[in-house]
Amino acid sequence: MALYSEAARCEPCSHQALLDEDIARRLVRAAAGCLSARRCPHYDDGWHVRAPEPATDSDDE
Ligand SMILES: [Zn+2]
């Protein structure tokens, strides 16, 4: 199983780790709410995990 540090990088998403859905969900669970998972808009099978941003953040949504 690929670990986060070994995951492929997603260039369109600022080189975030490109993860399987299963791995992304495990990381979110392990982080106990400190991370959230979202599907990559560029790769159908790719997921990213990230720390939730403050409400003032204007991101790439
Ligand atoms: Zn991406």
N, CA, C, O and the ligand as a Tripos MOL2 file, in Angstrom:
@<TRIPOS>MOLECULE
protein
  245   243    62     0     0
PROTEIN
NO_CHARGES

@<TRIPOS>ATOM
      1 N           0.8400   -1.1940    0.0000 N.3       1 MET1
      2 CA          0.0000    0.0000    0.0000 C.3       1 MET1
      3 C           0.8780    1.2480    0.0000 C.2       1 MET1
      4 O           1.8240    1.3610    0.7790 O.2       1 MET1
      5 N           0.5540    2.1510   -0.8620 N.am      2 ALA2
      6 CA          1.3320    3.3880   -0.9210 C.3       2 ALA2
      7 C           1.0450    4.2550    0.2940 C.2       2 ALA2
      8 O          -0.1070    4.4100    0.7000 O.2       2 ALA2
      9 N           2.0640    4.8000    0.8510 N.am      3 LEU3
     10 CA          1.9020    5.7140    1.9640 C.3       3 LEU3
     11 C           1.8290    7.1390    1.4300 C.2       3 LEU3
     12 O           2.1670    7.4200    0.2800 O.2       3 LEU3
     13 N           1.3840    8.0080    2.2920 N.am      4 TYR4
     14 CA          1.2100    9.3980    1.8770 C.3       4 TYR4
     15 C           2.5040    9.9680    1.3020 C.2       4 TYR4
     16 O           2.4900   10.6320    0.2660 O.2       4 TYR4
     17 N           3.6050    9.7110    1.9690 N.am      5 SER5
     18 CA          4.8740   10.2950    1.5410 C.3       5 SER5
     19 C           5.3670    9.7110    0.2290 C.2       5 SER5
     20 O           6.2390   10.2840   -0.4250 O.2       5 SER5
     21 N           4.8050    8.5610   -0.1560 N.am      6 GLU6
     22 CA          5.2190    7.9110   -1.3910 C.3       6 GLU6
     23 C           4.2230    8.1200   -2.5100 C.2       6 GLU6
     24 O           4.4250    7.6420   -3.6270 O.2       6 GLU6
     25 N           3.1500    8.8290   -2.2160 N.am      7 ALA7
     26 CA          2.0900    8.9710   -3.2030 C.3       7 ALA7
     27 C           2.5390    9.8420   -4.3630 C.2       7 ALA7
     28 O           3.4260   10.6840   -4.2220 O.2       7 ALA7
     29 N           1.9190    9.6280   -5.4990 N.am      8 ALA8
     30 CA          2.1650   10.4790   -6.6530 C.3       8 ALA8
     31 C           1.7080   11.9000   -6.3430 C.2       8 ALA8
     32 O           0.8340   12.1160   -5.5040 O.2       8 ALA8
     33 N           2.2980   12.8430   -7.0180 N.am      9 ARG9
     34 CA          1.9340   14.2410   -6.8090 C.3       9 ARG9
     35 C           1.0100   14.7050   -7.9370 C.2       9 ARG9
     36 O           1.1670   14.3350   -9.1010 O.2       9 ARG9
     37 N           0.0530   15.5190   -7.5430 N.am     10 CYS10
     38 CA         -0.9180   16.0250   -8.4990 C.3      10 CYS10
     39 C          -0.4980   17.4400   -8.8940 C.2      10 CYS10
     40 O          -0.6700   18.3800   -8.1180 O.2      10 CYS10
     41 N           0.0380   17.5850  -10.0680 N.am     11 GLU11
     42 CA          0.5540   18.8940  -10.4700 C.3      11 GLU11
     43 C          -0.5130   19.9860  -10.5000 C.2      11 GLU11
     44 O          -0.2530   21.0950  -10.0320 O.2      11 GLU11
     45 N          -1.7260   19.7070  -11.0440 N.am     12 PRO12
     46 CA         -2.7360   20.7800  -11.0720 C.3      12 PRO12
     47 C          -3.1900   21.2280   -9.6910 C.2      12 PRO12
     48 O          -3.7390   22.3210   -9.5470 O.2      12 PRO12
     49 N          -2.9720   20.4080   -8.6800 N.am     13 CYS13
     50 CA         -3.4110   20.7410   -7.3230 C.3      13 CYS13
     51 C          -2.2110   21.0930   -6.4440 C.2      13 CYS13
     52 O          -2.0990   20.6130   -5.3160 O.2      13 CYS13
     53 N          -1.3360   21.9120   -6.9560 N.am     14 SER14
     54 CA         -0.1950   22.3800   -6.1700 C.3      14 SER14
     55 C           0.6390   21.2290   -5.6250 C.2      14 SER14
     56 O           1.1960   21.3140   -4.5310 O.2      14 SER14
     57 N           0.7170   20.1620   -6.3940 N.am     15 HIS15
     58 CA          1.5370   19.0050   -6.0380 C.3      15 HIS15
     59 C           1.1370   18.3630   -4.7210 C.2      15 HIS15
     60 O           1.9790   17.8450   -3.9880 O.2      15 HIS15
     61 N          -0.1620   18.4030   -4.4240 N.am     16 GLN16
     62 CA         -0.6380   17.6240   -3.2920 C.3      16 GLN16
     63 C          -0.4910   16.1480   -3.6220 C.2      16 GLN16
     64 O          -0.4350   15.7520   -4.7870 O.2      16 GLN16
     65 N          -0.4320   15.3430   -2.5650 N.am     17 ALA17
     66 CA         -0.3590   13.9010   -2.7650 C.3      17 ALA17
     67 C          -1.6540   13.4130   -3.4110 C.2      17 ALA17
     68 O          -2.7500   13.8010   -3.0060 O.2      17 ALA17
     69 N          -1.5120   12.5670   -4.4070 N.am     18 LEU18
     70 CA         -2.6670   12.0030   -5.0870 C.3      18 LEU18
     71 C          -2.9130   10.6080   -4.5120 C.2      18 LEU18
     72 O          -2.1000    9.6990   -4.6820 O.2      18 LEU18
     73 N          -4.0450   10.4580   -3.8300 N.am     19 LEU19
     74 CA         -4.2930    9.2600   -3.0370 C.3      19 LEU19
     75 C          -5.4800    8.4770   -3.5610 C.2      19 LEU19
     76 O          -6.3350    9.0070   -4.2700 O.2      19 LEU19
     77 N          -5.5140    7.2030   -3.1980 N.am     20 ASP20
     78 CA         -6.7290    6.4140   -3.3880 C.3      20 ASP20
     79 C          -7.7810    6.8650   -2.3810 C.2      20 ASP20
     80 O          -7.4580    7.3820   -1.3120 O.2      20 ASP20
     81 N          -9.0370    6.6620   -2.7400 N.am     21 GLU21
     82 CA        -10.1120    7.0420   -1.8200 C.3      21 GLU21
     83 C          -9.9610    6.3420   -0.4770 C.2      21 GLU21
     84 O         -10.1510    6.9510    0.5760 O.2      21 GLU21
     85 N          -9.6200    5.0700   -0.5200 N.am     22 ASP22
     86 CA         -9.4900    4.3050    0.7180 C.3      22 ASP22
     87 C          -8.4110    4.8840    1.6180 C.2      22 ASP22
     88 O          -8.5980    5.0170    2.8270 O.2      22 ASP22
     89 N          -7.2980    5.2220    1.0220 N.am     23 ILE23
     90 CA         -6.1900    5.7740    1.8090 C.3      23 ILE23
     91 C          -6.5560    7.1550    2.3330 C.2      23 ILE23
     92 O          -6.2600    7.4870    3.4810 O.2      23 ILE23
     93 N          -7.1920    7.9500    1.5010 N.am     24 ALA24
     94 CA         -7.6020    9.2860    1.9420 C.3      24 ALA24
     95 C          -8.5210    9.1890    3.1520 C.2      24 ALA24
     96 O          -8.3710    9.9350    4.1190 O.2      24 ALA24
     97 N          -9.4690    8.2680    3.0890 N.am     25 ARG25
     98 CA        -10.4140    8.1370    4.2100 C.3      25 ARG25
     99 C          -9.7090    7.6460    5.4710 C.2      25 ARG25
    100 O         -10.0420    8.0660    6.5790 O.2      25 ARG25
    101 N          -8.7610    6.7780    5.3000 N.am     26 ARG26
    102 CA         -8.0210    6.3020    6.4760 C.3      26 ARG26
    103 C          -7.2410    7.4350    7.1170 C.2      26 ARG26
    104 O          -7.1870    7.5420    8.3420 O.2      26 ARG26
    105 N          -6.6450    8.2700    6.3050 N.am     27 LEU27
    106 CA         -5.8860    9.3950    6.8580 C.3      27 LEU27
    107 C          -6.8050   10.3490    7.6000 C.2      27 LEU27
    108 O          -6.4500   10.8550    8.6640 O.2      27 LEU27
    109 N          -7.9760   10.5960    7.0470 N.am     28 VAL28
    110 CA         -8.9310   11.4810    7.7080 C.3      28 VAL28
    111 C          -9.3400   10.8940    9.0540 C.2      28 VAL28
    112 O          -9.4110   11.6050   10.0570 O.2      28 VAL28
    113 N          -9.6060    9.6030    9.0680 N.am     29 ARG29
    114 CA         -9.9900    8.9640   10.3270 C.3      29 ARG29
    115 C          -8.8570    9.0300   11.3340 C.2      29 ARG29
    116 O          -9.0740    9.3100   12.5130 O.2      29 ARG29
    117 N          -7.6480    8.7700   10.8610 N.am     30 ALA30
    118 CA         -6.4910    8.7790   11.7600 C.3      30 ALA30
    119 C          -6.2310   10.1700   12.3170 C.2      30 ALA30
    120 O          -5.7140   10.3150   13.4240 O.2      30 ALA30
    121 N          -6.5850   11.1830   11.5570 N.am     31 ALA31
    122 CA         -6.3410   12.5640   11.9850 C.3      31 ALA31
    123 C          -7.4430   13.0740   12.8950 C.2      31 ALA31
    124 O          -7.3410   14.1800   13.4260 O.2      31 ALA31
    125 N          -8.4880   12.2930   13.0840 N.am     32 ALA32
    126 CA         -9.5610   12.6370   14.0170 C.3      32 ALA32
    127 C         -10.1180   14.0390   13.7690 C.2      32 ALA32
    128 O         -10.2530   14.8420   14.6920 O.2      32 ALA32
    129 N         -10.4330   14.3120   12.5210 N.am     33 GLY33
    130 CA        -11.0880   15.5750   12.2080 C.3      33 GLY33
    131 C         -10.1480   16.7090   11.8620 C.2      33 GLY33
    132 O         -10.5960   17.8080   11.5370 O.2      33 GLY33
    133 N          -8.8490   16.4590   11.9280 N.am     34 CYS34
    134 CA         -7.8830   17.5130   11.6020 C.3      34 CYS34
    135 C          -7.6020   17.5970   10.1080 C.2      34 CYS34
    136 O          -6.9240   18.5130    9.6440 O.2      34 CYS34
    137 N          -8.1250   16.6390    9.3660 N.am     35 LEU35
    138 CA         -7.9600   16.6460    7.9220 C.3      35 LEU35
    139 C          -9.3150   16.3930    7.2830 C.2      35 LEU35
    140 O         -10.1970   15.7840    7.8890 O.2      35 LEU35
    141 N          -9.4690   16.8600    6.0690 N.am     36 SER36
    142 CA        -10.6580   16.5100    5.3030 C.3      36 SER36
    143 C         -10.2070   15.9770    3.9490 C.2      36 SER36
    144 O          -9.1430   16.3420    3.4500 O.2      36 SER36
    145 N         -11.0210   15.1190    3.3670 N.am     37 ALA37
    146 CA        -10.7120   14.5300    2.0750 C.3      37 ALA37
    147 C         -11.6230   15.1290    1.0200 C.2      37 ALA37
    148 O         -12.7810   15.4430    1.2930 O.2      37 ALA37
    149 N         -11.1040   15.2850   -0.1660 N.am     38 ARG38
    150 CA        -11.9440   15.7140   -1.2760 C.3      38 ARG38
    151 C         -11.4520   15.0490   -2.5460 C.2      38 ARG38
    152 O         -10.2750   14.7150   -2.6810 O.2      38 ARG38
    153 N         -12.3670   14.8690   -3.4610 N.am     39 ARG39
    154 CA        -12.0060   14.2340   -4.7180 C.3      39 ARG39
    155 C         -11.2380   15.2290   -5.5720 C.2      39 ARG39
    156 O         -11.5800   16.4090   -5.6390 O.2      39 ARG39
    157 N         -10.2130   14.7390   -6.2130 N.am     40 CYS40
    158 CA         -9.4390   15.6000   -7.1010 C.3      40 CYS40
    159 C         -10.2740   15.9720   -8.3140 C.2      40 CYS40
    160 O         -10.8830   15.0990   -8.9320 O.2      40 CYS40
    161 N         -10.3140   17.2480   -8.6640 N.am     41 PRO41
    162 CA        -11.0880   17.6620   -9.8320 C.3      41 PRO41
    163 C         -10.4300   17.2800  -11.1510 C.2      41 PRO41
    164 O         -11.0450   17.4130  -12.2080 O.2      41 PRO41
    165 N          -9.2020   16.8120  -11.1020 N.am     42 HIS42
    166 CA         -8.4570   16.5260  -12.3220 C.3      42 HIS42
    167 C          -8.3200   15.0360  -12.6080 C.2      42 HIS42
    168 O          -8.1640   14.6300  -13.7590 O.2      42 HIS42
    169 N          -8.3770   14.2300  -11.5620 N.am     43 TYR43
    170 CA         -8.2550   12.7890  -11.7340 C.3      43 TYR43
    171 C          -9.4310   12.1160  -11.0410 C.2      43 TYR43
    172 O          -9.6130   12.2660   -9.8330 O.2      43 TYR43
    173 N         -10.2170   11.3850  -11.7910 N.am     44 ASP44
    174 CA        -11.4440   10.8180  -11.2440 C.3      44 ASP44
    175 C         -11.1940    9.8910  -10.0610 C.2      44 ASP44
    176 O         -12.0040    9.8360   -9.1350 O.2      44 ASP44
    177 N         -10.0930    9.1710  -10.0820 N.am     45 ASP45
    178 CA         -9.8180    8.2210   -9.0110 C.3      45 ASP45
    179 C          -8.8910    8.7900   -7.9540 C.2      45 ASP45
    180 O          -8.4550    8.0700   -7.0560 O.2      45 ASP45
    181 N          -8.5900   10.0560   -8.0520 N.am     46 GLY46
    182 CA         -7.6360   10.6600   -7.1270 C.3      46 GLY46
    183 C          -8.3370   11.4330   -6.0250 C.2      46 GLY46
    184 O          -9.3590   12.0820   -6.2460 O.2      46 GLY46
    185 N          -7.7730   11.3490   -4.8530 N.am     47 TRP47
    186 CA         -8.2930   12.0860   -3.6990 C.3      47 TRP47
    187 C          -7.1550   12.8350   -3.0340 C.2      47 TRP47
    188 O          -5.9990   12.4140   -3.0830 O.2      47 TRP47
    189 N          -7.5030   13.9550   -2.4090 N.am     48 HIS48
    190 CA         -6.5340   14.7310   -1.6540 C.3      48 HIS48
    191 C          -7.0210   14.8890   -0.2250 C.2      48 HIS48
    192 O          -8.2240   14.9640    0.0290 O.2      48 HIS48
    193 N          -6.0910   14.9370    0.6910 N.am     49 VAL49
    194 CA         -6.4340   15.2810    2.0690 C.3      49 VAL49
    195 C          -5.7590   16.5950    2.3970 C.2      49 VAL49
    196 O          -4.6590   16.8790    1.9220 O.2      49 VAL49
    197 N          -6.4260   17.3940    3.2150 N.am     50 ARG50
    198 CA         -5.8970   18.6980    3.5730 C.3      50 ARG50
    199 C          -6.4950   19.1280    4.8900 C.2      50 ARG50
    200 O          -7.5660   18.6700    5.2900 O.2      50 ARG50
    201 N          -5.7930   20.0050    5.5490 N.am     51 ALA51
    202 CA         -6.3250   20.5880    6.7700 C.3      51 ALA51
    203 C          -7.3890   21.6020    6.3890 C.2      51 ALA51
    204 O          -7.1900   22.3890    5.4640 O.2      51 ALA51
    205 N          -8.5160   21.5940    7.0880 N.am     52 PRO52
    206 CA         -9.5610   22.5800    6.8040 C.3      52 PRO52
    207 C          -9.0140   23.9880    6.9700 C.2      52 PRO52
    208 O          -8.2570   24.2790    7.8970 O.2      52 PRO52
    209 N          -9.4130   24.8490    6.0520 N.am     53 GLU53
    210 CA         -8.9260   26.2260    6.0850 C.3      53 GLU53
    211 C          -9.8760   27.0990    6.9020 C.2      53 GLU53
    212 O         -11.0460   26.7510    7.0640 O.2      53 GLU53
    213 N          -9.3970   28.2090    7.4090 N.am     54 PRO54
    214 CA        -10.2970   29.1640    8.0680 C.3      54 PRO54
    215 C         -11.3570   29.6690    7.0970 C.2      54 PRO54
    216 O         -11.1780   29.6340    5.8800 O.2      54 PRO54
    217 N         -12.4540   30.1330    7.6580 N.am     55 ALA55
    218 CA        -13.5870   30.5360    6.8400 C.3      55 ALA55
    219 C         -13.2370   31.6840    5.9040 C.2      55 ALA55
    220 O         -13.9000   31.8680    4.8830 O.2      55 ALA55
    221 N         -12.2270   32.4450    6.2270 N.am     56 THR56
    222 CA        -11.8670   33.6000    5.4110 C.3      56 THR56
    223 C         -11.0980   33.2080    4.1600 C.2      56 THR56
    224 O         -10.8960   34.0270    3.2630 O.2      56 THR56
    225 N         -10.6700   31.9550    4.1050 N.am     57 ASP57
    226 CA         -9.8480   31.5200    2.9780 C.3      57 ASP57
    227 C         -10.6440   31.5180    1.6790 C.2      57 ASP57
    228 O         -11.7770   31.0370    1.6420 O.2      57 ASP57
    229 N         -10.0670   32.0420    0.6400 N.am     58 SER58
    230 CA        -10.6710   31.9260   -0.6860 C.3      58 SER58
    231 C          -9.8170   30.9670   -1.4890 C.2      58 SER58
    232 O          -8.7400   31.3160   -1.9730 O.2      58 SER58
    233 N         -10.3160   29.7630   -1.6170 N.am     59 ASP59
    234 CA         -9.5170   28.7160   -2.2060 C.3      59 ASP59
    235 C          -9.9030   28.4690   -3.6560 C.2      59 ASP59
    236 O         -10.5100   29.3210   -4.3050 O.2      59 ASP59
    237 N          -9.5500   27.3140   -4.1440 N.am     60 ASP60
    238 CA         -9.7610   26.9990   -5.5530 C.3      60 ASP60
    239 C         -11.0680   26.2640   -5.8030 C.2      60 ASP60
    240 O         -11.2120   25.5780   -6.8140 O.2      60 ASP60
    241 N         -12.0090   26.4020   -4.8990 N.am     61 GLU61
    242 CA        -13.2670   25.6710   -5.0470 C.3      61 GLU61
    243 C         -14.0730   26.1870   -6.2270 C.2      61 GLU61
    244 O         -15.1630   25.6840   -6.4980 O.2      61 GLU61
    245 ZN         -5.5080   16.9760   -7.7440 Zn       62 ZN62
@<TRIPOS>BOND
     1     1     2 1
     2     2     3 1
     3     3     4 2
     4     3     5 am
     5     5     6 1
     6     6     7 1
     7     7     8 2
     8     7     9 am
     9     9    10 1
    10    10    11 1
    11    11    12 2
    12    11    13 am
    13    13    14 1
    14    14    15 1
    15    15    16 2
    16    15    17 am
    17    17    18 1
    18    18    19 1
    19    19    20 2
    20    19    21 am
    21    21    22 1
    22    22    23 1
    23    23    24 2
    24    23    25 am
    25    25    26 1
    26    26    27 1
    27    27    28 2
    28    27    29 am
    29    29    30 1
    30    30    31 1
    31    31    32 2
    32    31    33 am
    33    33    34 1
    34    34    35 1
    35    35    36 2
    36    35    37 am
    37    37    38 1
    38    38    39 1
    39    39    40 2
    40    39    41 am
    41    41    42 1
    42    42    43 1
    43    43    44 2
    44    43    45 am
    45    45    46 1
    46    46    47 1
    47    47    48 2
    48    47    49 am
    49    49    50 1
    50    50    51 1
    51    51    52 2
    52    51    53 am
    53    53    54 1
    54    54    55 1
    55    55    56 2
    56    55    57 am
    57    57    58 1
    58    58    59 1
    59    59    60 2
    60    59    61 am
    61    61    62 1
    62    62    63 1
    63    63    64 2
    64    63    65 am
    65    65    66 1
    66    66    67 1
    67    67    68 2
    68    67    69 am
    69    69    70 1
    70    70    71 1
    71    71    72 2
    72    71    73 am
    73    73    74 1
    74    74    75 1
    75    75    76 2
    76    75    77 am
    77    77    78 1
    78    78    79 1
    79    79    80 2
    80    79    81 am
    81    81    82 1
    82    82    83 1
    83    83    84 2
    84    83    85 am
    85    85    86 1
    86    86    87 1
    87    87    88 2
    88    87    89 am
    89    89    90 1
    90    90    91 1
    91    91    92 2
    92    91    93 am
    93    93    94 1
    94    94    95 1
    95    95    96 2
    96    95    97 am
    97    97    98 1
    98    98    99 1
    99    99   100 2
   100    99   101 am
   101   101   102 1
   102   102   103 1
   103   103   104 2
   104   103   105 am
   105   105   106 1
   106   106   107 1
   107   107   108 2
   108   107   109 am
   109   109   110 1
   110   110   111 1
   111   111   112 2
   112   111   113 am
   113   113   114 1
   114   114   115 1
   115   115   116 2
   116   115   117 am
   117   117   118 1
   118   118   119 1
   119   119   120 2
   120   119   121 am
   121   121   122 1
   122   122   123 1
   123   123   124 2
   124   123   125 am
   125   125   126 1
   126   126   127 1
   127   127   128 2
   128   127   129 am
   129   129   130 1
   130   130   131 1
   131   131   132 2
   132   131   133 am
   133   133   134 1
   134   134   135 1
   135   135   136 2
   136   135   137 am
   137   137   138 1
   138   138   139 1
   139   139   140 2
   140   139   141 am
   141   141   142 1
   142   142   143 1
   143   143   144 2
   144   143   145 am
   145   145   146 1
   146   146   147 1
   147   147   148 2
   148   147   149 am
   149   149   150 1
   150   150   151 1
   151   151   152 2
   152   151   153 am
   153   153   154 1
   154   154   155 1
   155   155   156 2
   156   155   157 am
   157   157   158 1
   158   158   159 1
   159   159   160 2
   160   159   161 am
   161   161   162 1
   162   162   163 1
   163   163   164 2
   164   163   165 am
   165   165   166 1
   166   166   167 1
   167   167   168 2
   168   167   169 am
   169   169   170 1
   170   170   171 1
   171   171   172 2
   172   171   173 am
   173   173   174 1
   174   174   175 1
   175   175   176 2
   176   175   177 am
   177   177   178 1
   178   178   179 1
   179   179   180 2
   180   179   181 am
   181   181   182 1
   182   182   183 1
   183   183   184 2
   184   183   185 am
   185   185   186 1
   186   186   187 1
   187   187   188 2
   188   187   189 am
   189   189   190 1
   190   190   191 1
   191   191   192 2
   192   191   193 am
   193   193   194 1
   194   194   195 1
   195   195   196 2
   196   195   197 am
   197   197   198 1
   198   198   199 1
   199   199   200 2
   200   199   201 am
   201   201   202 1
   202   202   203 1
   203   203   204 2
   204   203   205 am
   205   205   206 1
   206   206   207 1
   207   207   208 2
   208   207   209 am
   209   209   210 1
   210   210   211 1
   211   211   212 2
   212   211   213 am
   213   213   214 1
   214   214   215 1
   215   215   216 2
   216   215   217 am
   217   217   218 1
   218   218   219 1
   219   219   220 2
   220   219   221 am
   221   221   222 1
   222   222   223 1
   223   223   224 2
   224   223   225 am
   225   225   226 1
   226   226   227 1
   227   227   228 2
   228   227   229 am
   229   229   230 1
   230   230   231 1
   231   231   232 2
   232   231   233 am
   233   233   234 1
   234   234   235 1
   235   235   236 2
   236   235   237 am
   237   237   238 1
   238   238   239 1
   239   239   240 2
   240   239   241 am
   241   241   242 1
   242   242   243 1
   243   243   244 2
@<TRIPOS>SUBSTRUCTURE
     1 MET1         2 RESIDUE 1 A MET
     2 ALA2         6 RESIDUE 1 A ALA
     3 LEU3        10 RESIDUE 1 A LEU
     4 TYR4        14 RESIDUE 1 A TYR
     5 SER5        18 RESIDUE 1 A SER
     6 GLU6        22 RESIDUE 1 A GLU
     7 ALA7        26 RESIDUE 1 A ALA
     8 ALA8        30 RESIDUE 1 A ALA
     9 ARG9        34 RESIDUE 1 A ARG
    10 CYS10       38 RESIDUE 1 A CYS
    11 GLU11       42 RESIDUE 1 A GLU
    12 PRO12       46 RESIDUE 1 A PRO
    13 CYS13       50 RESIDUE 1 A CYS
    14 SER14       54 RESIDUE 1 A SER
    15 HIS15       58 RESIDUE 1 A HIS
    16 GLN16       62 RESIDUE 1 A GLN
    17 ALA17       66 RESIDUE 1 A ALA
    18 LEU18       70 RESIDUE 1 A LEU
    19 LEU19       74 RESIDUE 1 A LEU
    20 ASP20       78 RESIDUE 1 A ASP
    21 GLU21       82 RESIDUE 1 A GLU
    22 ASP22       86 RESIDUE 1 A ASP
    23 ILE23       90 RESIDUE 1 A ILE
    24 ALA24       94 RESIDUE 1 A ALA
    25 ARG25       98 RESIDUE 1 A ARG
    26 ARG26      102 RESIDUE 1 A ARG
    27 LEU27      106 RESIDUE 1 A LEU
    28 VAL28      110 RESIDUE 1 A VAL
    29 ARG29      114 RESIDUE 1 A ARG
    30 ALA30      118 RESIDUE 1 A ALA
    31 ALA31      122 RESIDUE 1 A ALA
    32 ALA32      126 RESIDUE 1 A ALA
    33 GLY33      130 RESIDUE 1 A GLY
    34 CYS34      134 RESIDUE 1 A CYS
    35 LEU35      138 RESIDUE 1 A LEU
    36 SER36      142 RESIDUE 1 A SER
    37 ALA37      146 RESIDUE 1 A ALA
    38 ARG38      150 RESIDUE 1 A ARG
    39 ARG39      154 RESIDUE 1 A ARG
    40 CYS40      158 RESIDUE 1 A CYS
    41 PRO41      162 RESIDUE 1 A PRO
    42 HIS42      166 RESIDUE 1 A HIS
    43 TYR43      170 RESIDUE 1 A TYR
    44 ASP44      174 RESIDUE 1 A ASP
    45 ASP45      178 RESIDUE 1 A ASP
    46 GLY46      182 RESIDUE 1 A GLY
    47 TRP47      186 RESIDUE 1 A TRP
    48 HIS48      190 RESIDUE 1 A HIS
    49 VAL49      194 RESIDUE 1 A VAL
    50 ARG50      198 RESIDUE 1 A ARG
    51 ALA51      202 RESIDUE 1 A ALA
    52 PRO52      206 RESIDUE 1 A PRO
    53 GLU53      210 RESIDUE 1 A GLU
    54 PRO54      214 RESIDUE 1 A PRO
    55 ALA55      218 RESIDUE 1 A ALA
    56 THR56      222 RESIDUE 1 A THR
    57 ASP57      226 RESIDUE 1 A ASP
    58 SER58      230 RESIDUE 1 A SER
    59 ASP59      234 RESIDUE 1 A ASP
    60 ASP60      238 RESIDUE 1 A ASP
    61 GLU61      242 RESIDUE 1 A GLU
    62 ZN62       245 GROUP 0 **** ****
